[in-house]
Amino acid sequence: MNRSTKQIFRSVSVAVLAAPLESFAEGYQVRASSRFSDFGSFVGYVTSEILNPITSILFAAVVVYFLWGMVQYVKNAEDSDARHEGRDRMVWGMIAIAVVAALWTLVRIVVNSLS
């Protein structure tokens, strides 16, 4: 891997991994009490404090996996085996992105119905 490819990969990785952190800092509120008035407030708390960060980190990891496959595919244009491996990573990355998005949609449906 040449130097410019490494720099591009590092820049993209940092941007993908830092994006969820920026969105968390935007709307964070400190709660004064740890007691919950009803089940809906408990579900909202679990969603905002546990599920949102996990989903964002998982989504970022899947996007990095997809981008790594793309870098392998482009970098190894002459080697068919390595190009095939990169293509397989891109395909599995797209499948994983779809699965994470579907799971997040399902979680939002359940949370909205319980709240």
C-alpha positions as CSV (number, residue, x, y, z in Angstrom):
1,M,0.0,0.0,0.0
2,N,1.5,3.3,-1.0
3,R,1.7,6.4,1.1
4,S,-1.2,8.3,-0.5
5,T,-3.5,5.3,-0.2
6,K,-2.7,5.0,3.5
7,Q,-3.3,8.7,4.1
8,I,-6.7,8.6,2.3
9,F,-7.7,5.5,4.3
10,R,-6.7,7.1,7.6
11,S,-8.6,10.3,6.7
12,V,-11.8,8.4,5.8
13,S,-11.5,6.2,8.8
14,V,-11.2,9.2,11.2
15,A,-14.1,10.9,9.5
16,V,-16.4,7.9,9.7
17,L,-15.5,7.1,13.3
18,A,-15.8,10.7,14.5
19,A,-19.2,11.5,12.9
20,P,-21.2,9.6,15.5
21,L,-19.3,11.3,18.3
22,E,-20.1,14.7,17.0
23,S,-23.8,13.9,16.9
24,F,-23.8,12.6,20.5
25,A,-22.3,15.8,21.8
26,E,-25.0,17.9,20.1
27,G,-28.0,16.9,22.2
28,Y,-26.7,15.4,25.4
29,Q,-28.6,16.2,28.5
30,V,-27.7,15.3,32.1
31,R,-30.6,13.8,34.1
32,A,-31.1,15.0,37.6
33,S,-32.8,11.8,38.8
34,S,-32.2,8.2,38.1
35,R,-35.9,7.2,38.8
36,F,-38.3,6.7,36.0
37,S,-41.9,7.8,36.2
38,D,-43.2,5.2,33.8
39,F,-42.1,2.4,31.5
40,G,-42.0,4.8,28.5
41,S,-39.4,7.0,30.2
42,F,-37.3,3.9,31.0
43,V,-37.5,2.8,27.3
44,G,-36.5,6.2,26.2
45,Y,-33.5,6.3,28.5
46,V,-32.3,2.8,27.5
47,T,-32.7,3.8,23.8
48,S,-30.9,7.1,24.1
49,E,-28.1,6.0,26.5
50,I,-27.4,2.4,25.3
51,L,-28.9,1.5,21.9
52,N,-28.1,4.8,20.1
53,P,-24.3,4.6,20.8
54,I,-24.1,0.9,20.1
55,T,-25.9,1.2,16.8
56,S,-23.8,4.2,15.8
57,I,-20.5,2.4,16.5
58,L,-21.8,-0.8,14.8
59,F,-22.8,1.2,11.7
60,A,-19.4,3.0,11.6
61,A,-17.6,-0.3,11.9
62,V,-19.6,-1.7,9.0
63,V,-19.0,1.3,6.8
64,V,-15.2,1.1,7.5
65,Y,-15.4,-2.7,6.6
66,F,-17.1,-1.7,3.3
67,L,-14.6,1.0,2.6
68,W,-11.7,-1.3,3.3
69,G,-13.1,-3.7,0.7
70,M,-13.3,-0.9,-1.7
71,V,-9.7,0.1,-1.1
72,Q,-8.6,-3.5,-1.6
73,Y,-10.6,-3.8,-4.8
74,V,-9.1,-0.6,-6.3
75,K,-5.5,-1.2,-5.0
76,N,-5.3,-4.8,-6.4
77,A,-6.6,-4.1,-9.9
78,E,-4.1,-6.5,-11.4
79,D,-4.4,-9.4,-8.9
80,S,-7.7,-11.2,-9.5
81,D,-7.7,-13.1,-6.2
82,A,-7.1,-10.0,-4.1
83,R,-9.7,-8.1,-6.2
84,H,-12.2,-10.9,-5.6
85,E,-11.5,-10.7,-1.9
86,G,-12.1,-6.9,-1.9
87,R,-15.3,-7.4,-3.9
88,D,-16.5,-10.0,-1.4
89,R,-15.8,-7.6,1.5
90,M,-17.8,-4.8,-0.3
91,V,-20.8,-7.2,-0.8
92,W,-20.8,-8.3,2.8
93,G,-20.4,-4.7,3.9
94,M,-23.4,-3.7,1.9
95,I,-25.4,-6.6,3.4
96,A,-24.3,-5.7,6.9
97,I,-25.3,-2.0,6.3
98,A,-28.7,-3.2,5.2
99,V,-29.0,-5.4,8.3
100,V,-28.0,-2.7,10.7
101,A,-30.4,-0.3,9.1
102,A,-33.2,-2.8,9.3
103,L,-32.5,-3.6,12.9
104,W,-32.4,0.1,13.8
105,T,-35.7,0.6,12.1
106,L,-37.2,-2.3,14.0
107,V,-35.9,-0.9,17.3
108,R,-37.4,2.5,16.5
109,I,-40.8,0.9,15.7
110,V,-40.7,-1.0,19.0
111,V,-39.6,2.1,21.0
112,N,-42.3,4.3,19.4
113,S,-45.0,1.8,20.1
114,L,-43.9,1.4,23.8
115,S,-43.5,5.1,24.4
